[in-house]
Amino acid sequence: MIGGKREINMEMMTAEQAIEAARGLTFEKVWATMMEDRRRAEEDRKKWEKRAEEDRREWKKRIADLSKNLGGLGNSIGEFTESMFRNELRKKFRNIGIPVTSQSCYKDFSDHEGRILAEVDIFMENGEYAIAVEIKTKMEIEFVKDHLKRIEIVRRHMDERGDKRKLIGAIVGGTVPENVMKYAHKHGLYVIAQNGDSVSIADAPKGFKAREW
């Protein structure tokens, strides 16, 4: 209602009806009507923005939860892989003539000030050999490169302490692509991979000789 009269759809009016509807209107009434429409439009805009923000927050939360769950799943798979390999490694190396008398998980190598220089997933040893083993659910070339650097650090650490045992390296993967396996063998590393329900040392190319650091 405007000025006590029923509002009329302006688009449906004739010219005479429009003139009649405009009688009695003042600037103040028209202005008040415009302001009311503007207020309602502003309220609608704020409601829409609020709903949009709530939707964004909900999706961000869902994405964060999904990422967290996937991360947890990845950790569980990694832990399962390492557990499976730990139980088999000692036997596999004994079968190739390297009996293991001691095996440590996540062994740190630190300097004299206590700073960690390298961490080896599994460090196996006996009186003659030490074996630095890197484990990944899926092995990649970059992981192999990192492990080669890690072995160099371990070698220096052993030398500084007068440990003259032979140091060899191995990589272990739930999945080891062919190109990664070739790269590892080329650099003198043993490759151990899942084989059915167990694990085995992968067949090395002809002429392969494990590198001794």
C-alpha positions, 0 to 999 in steps of 0.5 A: 500500500502507498498513501493508503491505496492498493499498489498497482502493477505499473507494467499493467497500467494504462496511462490514465491509471498511472496518472491516477495512481500517482496522485497523492504521492509525495517525494517523501513517500516515493523516497521512503518506498525506494529506501525500503526496497533498497533495505530489503535488497541489502538484507537479501545480499547479506543473507546470500553472502552469509550462506555463501561463506557458510558453504565455503567454510563447510567445503574447506572443512570437508576438504581438510578432513579428507586430506587428514584421512588420506594422510592417515591412510598413507601413514598406515600403509607405510607402517604396514609396509615397513613392518612386513619388510622388517620381518623378512630382511634379515632372512633375505640377507642371510640367504645371500651370505650376509648374516645379520646379527643386529637390526635397528629401526630409525637409527640416527647418526649425529655429530658431536654436538648432537645434531642429526646428520642422517636417519636410516630406516633400518640399519643392519649389521654384523662384524664385517658389514653394515647395511643402510636400508631405505623403505618407501611404499612406492620407491622413486628415483629421487628417494634413491638419490637421497639414500645415496647421499645418506649412505655417504654421510653414514660412511663419514660418520663411521670413519670418524669413529674408526668403524672400518666395516664395509657399508652397503646400501639397499632400497625396499619398496612395496612398488619399485618401478622398472626404471627405479630398479635399474637406477638403483642397481646401476649405483650398486644398491640392492633392491628388495621388493614385494613378491606376492605375499612376501618380499625378495631381493630383485634379480640384478643385471648381469655383472652387478656388484653391490657397492661397498662404501 
